[in-house]
């Protein structure tokens, strides 16, 4: 199979919804105070600075390490992150709906407490099926997202063989790319999700080894933010995950 020279994914910068979700979970509220649909959530001021810092890091990469192309989730927070990070680099950017965030259906906008309070049967079903396979009514399971990412990876490998590709997306995509690229099991993937929160504007990447296969190089890394003087944040997406 054709392979890429390198693949990175950057999670979008801190969004206003990240801030609202953290506040809602902390206060025990059932609903997250959202004023935009998920696709239109903007970056917070901190998120914009994280994106600019990521751009300064990209600009400082050696020529042989810079991405050839960027592919971006169409959601505003990811698009704006990419625009700020790629400004002046000359890296072409395209949008692909397969990089959108996981859709939550009827659970959209609810905290974990809100799901347990308003949809106790869904909380029970999720507990029975597990995080990987549970699909909320009108939404997606993690396996649904993996299917669209698997198709995207196939297209990237075909269209950019030997190239360096940079993705901008969401936290679940970072985990699922590790699952797909590294051949993780469900158990290994779920252990990662329990151990890690994907930081805003963190970098996760793989590089082709001597055999031409993508091998892990960096995961959930924010060293570039520290070096550029930006404040790292580790906030979950607006994901109601009842337990």
Residue, then its C-alpha position, 0 to 999 in steps of 0.5 A: x500500500x502507498x504510504x505517506x512520509x509523515x502524518x500529523x494531526x493538530x487538535x483545534x485551539x481552545x474554543x468557547x464551547x470548551x470553556x462553557x463545557x468545563x464550567x457546566x461540568x464543574x457546576x453540576x449543570x445539566x446543560x452546557x451554555x452554548x450559543x452556536x451550533x457545534x459546527x460554528x463554535x469559535x475559538x476563545x482568545x486563548x485558542x487563537x493565541x495557541x493557534x498563532x503559536x502553532x504557526x510560529x512552530x510550523x514556520x520554524x520547521x526545516x524545509x524537509x519537515x514542513x507539511x506539503x498540504x493541510x486537510x482540515x475539519x470544516x468546523x469553525x474552530x478547526x478552520x480558524x486554528x488552521x488559518x492562523x497556524x498556516x498564515x504565511x506558510x504557503x501550505x495549501x489547505x482543504x476542508x474535508x467533512x470526514x474530519x468533523x467532530x463526533x456527532x452526539x445526536x440527542x445528547x448534544x449540549x448535555x453534561x454527563x450529569x444531564x444525560x444521566x438525569x434526562x436520558x437514564x436509559x441511554x446512560x445505562x445503554x452506554x454503560x452496557x455497550x461501552x464507549x467504543x460501540x455506543x451510538x446515541x440516537x441521531x449521533x455517532x459511535x466511535x466506530x462510526x467516526x473510525x469508518x470515515x477516518x479509515x476512508x480518509x486515510x486511504x485517500x490521503x495515502x493514494x493522493x499524497x504518496x510520499x508526502x507530508x500531510x497535516x490534519x486539523x481536527x478534534x480530540x476523538x480523531x487524535x485517539x482514533x488515528x492512533x487506533x487506525x495507524x498503529x493497529x490498536x485494539x479496542x482495549x488499548x484505545x479505551x485505556x488511552x482515552x482514560x489516561x489522556x486528555x488531548x490538549x488544545x493545539x497539541x501535536x500528534x504525529x507519525x513518520x515513515x520508518x525504514x520499512x516505509x510504514x508510519x511509526x509513532x513520533x509524538x503524541x499529545x505534545x504541547x512543547x511548541x506552545x511552551x516554547x512560543x509562550x502560549x498557555x496550554x489547555x487540556x479541555x474535553x470537547x462538548x462530549x456528554x459521556x455518562x458513566 
